[in-house]
Amino acid sequence: MTTAVIRALGALAHDAAHTPAPAGCDCPPPVVLADRADGTVVRSGAVVAKAHAPGTDTAALAARLWLSARPALADVLLAPLPVPAQPPTAPVTAAERPARPSSYLTELHGRPVTLWPYGEPVDPGDPDAAPWEEAAALLARLHRSAFPAPGLPVPPALPAPALPVMRGPAKAALAVDRMRAARPGDPSTVPVLAAWQRLPGWARDETPAPADRARFLCHGDLHLGQLVRHPAPRGRWLLIDVDDAGIGDATWDLARPAAWYAAGLLPPEVWFRFLGAYRAAGGPALPADGDPWPELDVAARALTVQTAALALAKSAAEGRDPDEVEQMMIGSCARIATLPPELATGNAS
């Protein structure tokens, strides 16, 4: 991300944190919280500005922002802040001024930008305090939430956009493409690609998910970095980052911890606490008791492939071999690739 964009994000967050800005403001300089290809996040005081990935579908992002701002989900999703309209760079008439897709969305240097209240993130240095049960309960509430169907009447002040499809399978496919590009013909990709090919088409983003699965409101990219306490530092836990949210298979939101557990990265006691909390909160993606794996299997295998593919792509870009944790996920792909066909394709629908 260029210095100009980071400065613009800092200024936008600062102005939003001080409305109106006090004379002689002595605030500390804005802080870059994240700067990755999929987004840059800058904080100023109580406000965070995020520049979303280049090429982001702004209509879909506007629908996701509308979802985050719904009062019915205020105890699940962190709500965005309204963004002041940016003045035009040249004089335009009212008829020439383009309509903004959302009052929560603007553009800086060609990037979609949003504003959010700052929330206290999970402390990576204290894994024993990780809010697995809270994350599970939030997912259960999200998955149980009704969403407005296209064409149903809604209050005129809050029109309901058509909600997009959850982007989990699309991100998995992008990860595999990224691995292929980073390591063309590399033998290390063979088990990952073999595990990928054993997934059903919908999990590879090649066909729509079956209707009986694609009927829940999903986050699309659940991990501990997607939770914050708001108000900081001791408010309730909420989910953030709705860039991948939409309608889809709710097991996808449970798949990353399931994949980590299956690979030996997540301790059994943590996995069972997470699973128990989801079921206790009435999560609809799984039966209330019994073996959860018939439902979880496809999504967990897809997240295993995605994680392994990203590990191989990142390690290639950094000129190193995959580390021990990354090797565990690659090893999981090798085991998936050796499953009998009836197991590898079971529960695919």
GITA-V273259 format. One record per pair of residues at least 12 apart in sequence whose ideal C-beta (glycine too) atoms are under 7 Angstrom apart, sorted by the first residue. I is the first residue (numbers start at 0). J is the second residue. D is the distance in whole Angstrom. If there is no record, write none. Layout:
BEGIN
I_J_D + I_J_D
END
This chain:
BEGIN
0_34_5 + 0_39_4 + 0_50_7 + 3_108_6 + 4_39_7 + 4_50_6 + 4_107_6 + 4_108_5 + 4_110_7 + 5_31_6 + 5_39_7 + 5_41_6 + 7_107_5 + 7_108_6 + 8_39_7 + 8_41_4 + 8_48_4 + 8_50_6 + 8_107_7 + 8_112_7 + 9_29_3 + 9_41_5 + 9_43_6 + 11_48_5 + 11_107_7 + 11_112_7 + 11_114_7 + 12_29_6 + 12_41_6 + 12_42_6 + 12_43_4 + 12_46_4 + 12_47_6 + 12_48_4 + 12_114_7 + 13_26_6 + 13_29_6 + 13_43_4 + 15_46_5 + 15_80_6 + 15_114_5 + 16_43_5 + 16_44_4 + 16_45_5 + 16_46_4 + 26_43_7 + 26_44_6 + 29_41_5 + 29_42_6 + 29_43_4 + 30_42_5 + 32_47_7 + 36_52_7 + 37_52_5 + 38_50_6 + 38_51_5 + 38_52_6 + 42_117_6 + 45_116_6 + 45_117_5 + 46_80_7 + 46_114_6 + 46_116_7 + 46_117_6 + 47_115_5 + 47_117_5 + 48_112_6 + 48_114_6 + 49_112_7 + 49_113_5 + 49_115_7 + 50_107_7 + 50_110_4 + 50_112_5 + 51_110_6 + 51_111_4 + 51_242_7 + 53_110_6 + 55_111_5 + 57_100_5 + 57_104_7 + 57_111_5 + 58_100_6 + 59_163_4 + 60_104_6 + 60_111_6 + 60_242_7 + 61_100_4 + 61_101_4 + 61_104_6 + 61_160_6 + 62_160_4 + 62_161_7 + 62_162_6 + 62_163_6 + 63_241_4 + 63_242_7 + 63_244_5 + 64_79_5 + 64_101_5 + 64_103_4 + 64_104_6 + 64_113_7 + 65_101_7 + 65_160_6 + 66_162_7 + 66_241_6 + 66_244_6 + 67_79_6 + 67_241_5 + 68_103_7 + 71_144_7 + 72_144_6 + 74_140_7 + 75_137_5 + 75_140_5 + 75_141_5 + 75_237_7 + 75_238_6 + 76_237_6 + 76_238_5 + 76_241_7 + 77_115_6 + 77_116_7 + 77_118_6 + 77_227_6 + 77_229_6 + 77_237_5 + 77_238_7 + 77_239_5 + 79_103_4 + 79_113_5 + 79_114_6 + 79_115_6 + 80_114_4 + 80_115_6 + 80_116_6 + 81_102_5 + 81_103_6 + 82_102_7 + 82_103_6 + 82_104_6 + 82_105_4 + 82_113_7 + 82_114_5 + 84_99_6 + 85_105_5 + 116_229_6 + 117_231_6 + 118_227_3 + 118_228_6 + 118_229_4 + 118_231_6 + 118_237_7 + 118_239_7 + 119_227_6 + 119_228_4 + 119_231_4 + 119_232_4 + 120_224_7 + 120_227_5 + 121_223_5 + 121_224_7 + 121_226_6 + 129_223_6 + 130_226_6 + 130_236_5 + 131_269_6 + 131_272_6 + 131_273_4 + 132_272_6 + 132_273_7 + 132_276_4 + 133_236_4 + 134_221_7 + 134_226_6 + 135_273_5 + 135_276_4 + 135_277_4 + 135_280_7 + 136_276_5 + 136_280_4 + 137_236_7 + 137_238_5 + 138_218_7 + 138_221_7 + 138_252_5 + 138_253_7 + 138_277_6 + 138_282_6 + 139_277_5 + 139_280_4 + 139_281_6 + 139_282_4 + 140_280_7 + 141_216_6 + 141_218_6 + 142_215_5 + 142_216_6 + 142_249_4 + 142_282_6 + 142_283_5 + 142_284_6 + 143_281_6 + 143_283_6 + 144_216_5 + 146_162_6 + 146_216_5 + 146_246_7 + 147_159_4 + 149_161_5 + 162_245_6 + 162_246_5 + 163_245_4 + 164_245_5 + 164_246_6 + 164_247_6 + 165_217_4 + 165_219_4 + 165_243_6 + 165_244_6 + 165_245_4 + 165_246_6 + 165_247_3 + 165_251_7 + 166_219_5 + 166_243_4 + 166_245_7 + 167_219_5 + 167_243_6 + 167_247_6 + 167_251_4 + 168_201_7 + 168_202_6 + 168_203_7 + 168_204_4 + 168_301_7 + 169_204_5 + 170_220_7 + 170_243_6 + 170_305_7 + 171_204_7 + 171_301_5 + 171_304_6 + 171_305_4 + 172_203_6 + 172_204_4 + 174_305_4 + 174_308_4 + 174_309_5 + 175_195_6 + 175_304_7 + 175_308_5 + 177_308_7 + 177_312_4 + 178_191_7 + 178_308_4 + 178_311_5 + 178_312_5 + 181_311_7 + 181_312_4 + 181_315_4 + 181_316_6 + 182_311_6 + 182_315_5 + 187_311_6 + 188_311_6 + 190_329_7 + 190_332_5 + 190_333_4 + 190_336_5 + 191_304_6 + 191_307_5 + 191_308_5 + 191_311_7 + 191_329_6 + 191_332_5 + 193_336_4 + 194_300_7 + 194_303_7 + 194_304_5 + 194_332_4 + 194_335_4 + 194_336_5 + 195_304_5 + 197_335_7 + 197_336_7 + 197_343_4 + 197_344_7 + 198_297_7 + 198_300_6 + 198_301_6 + 199_297_6 + 199_344_7 + 199_347_4 + 202_297_5 + 202_298_7 + 202_301_5 + 208_247_6 + 208_248_5 + 209_348_5 + 212_248_4 + 213_246_6 + 213_247_5 + 213_248_6 + 215_247_7 + 215_249_4 + 215_283_7 + 215_284_7 + 216_246_7 + 217_244_6 + 217_245_6 + 217_247_5 + 217_249_6 + 217_251_6 + 217_252_5 + 218_238_6 + 218_244_5 + 218_252_5 + 219_243_3 + 219_244_5 + 219_245_6 + 219_251_7 + 220_240_7 + 220_243_4 + 221_252_5 + 221_255_6 + 222_255_6 + 225_238_6 + 225_239_6 + 225_240_5 + 226_238_6 + 227_239_5 + 248_298_6 + 249_283_7 + 249_284_4 + 250_284_5 + 250_294_5 + 250_295_5 + 250_298_4 + 251_298_5 + 253_277_7 + 253_284_6 + 253_295_6 + 254_295_7 + 254_298_4 + 254_299_5 + 254_301_7 + 254_302_4 + 255_302_5 + 256_270_6 + 256_273_6 + 257_295_5 + 257_299_4 + 258_299_5 + 258_302_4 + 258_303_4 + 258_306_7 + 261_299_6 + 261_331_7 + 262_303_7 + 262_327_5 + 262_328_6 + 262_331_4 + 263_327_6 + 264_324_7 + 264_327_6 + 274_291_6 + 293_346_5 + 296_345_7 + 296_346_5 + 297_346_6 + 297_347_6 + 300_335_6 + 303_328_6 + 303_331_5 + 303_332_6 + 303_335_7 + 304_332_6 + 306_328_5 + 307_328_4 + 307_329_5 + 307_332_5 + 310_325_4 + 310_328_6 + 310_329_7
END
